[in-house]
Amino acid sequence: MPNPEFVGLIQSLEATAEAALGELSPLSNQIRGELGGDLDGPRARRMVERSLKMLETLAEKTRGNLDFEEAEILGNAIQNLRSRLVN
């Protein structure tokens, strides 16, 4: 069974990136305020890239120490953000 705190950390980083992409409206409004209204610009992209880098680092540093479900959740979050950055 996945550790709820670990899964929460992954979901938090992914949600921050999705908000910067404008995909989570309540959180997006908060992020928009922090970015000075610039969700489509380079600052928003840097925020998404930073969240993705944190998730990738987490995957690298925990490799071999996660159960299957935790590894799958983390891998899916990374893939999801990578694909959104390309589009």
Residue pairs with C-beta under 8 A, 6 or more apart in sequence:
1 67
1 69
2 67
2 69
2 70
2 73
3 70
6 66
6 70
7 70
7 73
9 58
10 55
10 58
10 73
10 74
10 77
11 77
13 51
13 54
13 55
13 77
14 51
14 55
14 77
14 80
14 81
15 24
15 27
16 27
16 31
16 47
16 51
17 47
17 48
17 51
17 52
17 81
17 84
18 24
18 27
18 84
19 27
19 28
19 30
19 31
20 28
20 31
20 35
20 39
20 44
20 45
20 47
20 48
20 51
21 39
21 44
21 48
21 84
22 28
22 39
22 40
22 44
28 39
31 39
31 44
31 47
32 38
32 39
35 41
35 43
35 44
35 47
36 43
38 44
45 85
48 81
48 84
48 85
49 85
51 81
52 78
52 81
52 82
52 85
55 74
55 77
55 78
55 81
56 78
58 74
59 71
59 74
59 75
59 78
62 70
62 74
66 74
